[in-house]
């Protein structure tokens, strides 16, 4: 077993990356990687990477880092969540993301405070079941070709998994460049978005129970 003390530190990683930059602190565009893919959304002629910044002293605190300050400890859901609940049961919520310009984008989150690394045992099996059920439901939408799943967690300490419905047969939007394309797409009409969300909610209710959209 590798001793943790022998592993590369954040300072060593940063120094090694900086050693690969030019005089302005910029890395070369890796045209042999994603920028060279046919699905990459930007032309390479004027593309350059921003200069790397110095290593931060520490990771910034996230919203809800202190569990007592997390939205989940209140007696009721905050309005920004309550108004956008696509599906729910006693332990989990799926919220609709109105800002993203995909056929459907939503978040799966527990009512109980935890992050992915601290999901309690009594929630892990159901989390897996819901990931599968929600993925199936989103891919049943006629405008969706594939469902993409992501977990970032750099802004909020309460677990929230992202589900993105990639538009069907728009092959340039495949893979990890979907989010780069998404913000340049036209806004989805509210009626279309709500209809897609209601369909996914109904599929979830049929498969795992729970209740439907909060806006009904």
ChimeraX attribute file (.defattr): number of C-alpha atoms within 10 A of each C-alpha:
attribute: neighborCount
match mode: 1-to-1
recipient: residues
	/A:1	3
	/A:2	6
	/A:3	6
	/A:4	8
	/A:5	7
	/A:6	7
	/A:7	9
	/A:8	10
	/A:9	11
	/A:10	11
	/A:11	12
	/A:12	11
	/A:13	11
	/A:14	15
	/A:15	13
	/A:16	11
	/A:17	13
	/A:18	17
	/A:19	10
	/A:20	12
	/A:21	14
	/A:22	11
	/A:23	8
	/A:24	9
	/A:25	17
	/A:26	16
	/A:27	18
	/A:28	13
	/A:29	14
	/A:30	10
	/A:31	10
	/A:32	8
	/A:33	9
	/A:34	14
	/A:35	17
	/A:36	14
	/A:37	12
	/A:38	12
	/A:39	18
	/A:40	20
	/A:41	16
	/A:42	13
	/A:43	9
	/A:44	12
	/A:45	6
	/A:46	6
	/A:47	11
	/A:48	11
	/A:49	11
	/A:50	11
	/A:51	14
	/A:52	14
	/A:53	10
	/A:54	11
	/A:55	12
	/A:56	9
	/A:57	6
	/A:58	6
	/A:59	8
	/A:60	9
	/A:61	12
	/A:62	13
	/A:63	16
	/A:64	17
	/A:65	16
	/A:66	12
	/A:67	15
	/A:68	11
	/A:69	11
	/A:70	16
	/A:71	18
	/A:72	18
	/A:73	13
	/A:74	10
	/A:75	7
	/A:76	9
	/A:77	14
	/A:78	11
	/A:79	8
	/A:80	9
	/A:81	16
	/A:82	15
	/A:83	14
	/A:84	18
	/A:85	23
	/A:86	29
	/A:87	24
	/A:88	23
	/A:89	15
	/A:90	10
	/A:91	13
	/A:92	18
	/A:93	22
	/A:94	26
	/A:95	25
	/A:96	23
	/A:97	21
	/A:98	17
	/A:99	10
	/A:100	19
	/A:101	21
	/A:102	24
	/A:103	24
	/A:104	28
	/A:105	24
	/A:106	24
	/A:107	20
	/A:108	22
	/A:109	21
	/A:110	22
	/A:111	18
	/A:112	19
	/A:113	21
	/A:114	19
	/A:115	17
	/A:116	14
	/A:117	7
	/A:118	10
	/A:119	15
	/A:120	13
	/A:121	8
	/A:122	8
	/A:123	13
	/A:124	13
	/A:125	10
	/A:126	14
	/A:127	17
	/A:128	10
	/A:129	13
	/A:130	18
	/A:131	14
	/A:132	11
	/A:133	18
	/A:134	22
	/A:135	20
	/A:136	17
	/A:137	18
	/A:138	30
	/A:139	21
	/A:140	17
	/A:141	19
	/A:142	11
	/A:143	17
	/A:144	19
	/A:145	18
	/A:146	20
	/A:147	20
	/A:148	18
	/A:149	15
	/A:150	12
	/A:151	12
	/A:152	11
	/A:153	16
	/A:154	11
	/A:155	12
	/A:156	15
	/A:157	20
	/A:158	24
	/A:159	22
	/A:160	22
	/A:161	18
	/A:162	19
	/A:163	23
	/A:164	26
	/A:165	23
	/A:166	26
	/A:167	23
	/A:168	17
	/A:169	12
	/A:170	11
	/A:171	13
	/A:172	15
	/A:173	20
	/A:174	20
	/A:175	13
	/A:176	13
	/A:177	16
	/A:178	21
	/A:179	16
	/A:180	13
	/A:181	18
	/A:182	17
	/A:183	13
	/A:184	11
	/A:185	11
	/A:186	10
	/A:187	15
	/A:188	16
	/A:189	11
	/A:190	10
	/A:191	9
	/A:192	12
	/A:193	20
	/A:194	19
	/A:195	13
	/A:196	19
	/A:197	27
	/A:198	18
	/A:199	18
	/A:200	26
	/A:201	25
	/A:202	18
	/A:203	19
	/A:204	24
	/A:205	16
	/A:206	12
	/A:207	15
	/A:208	14
	/A:209	14
	/A:210	17
	/A:211	18
	/A:212	22
	/A:213	22
	/A:214	14
	/A:215	11
	/A:216	6
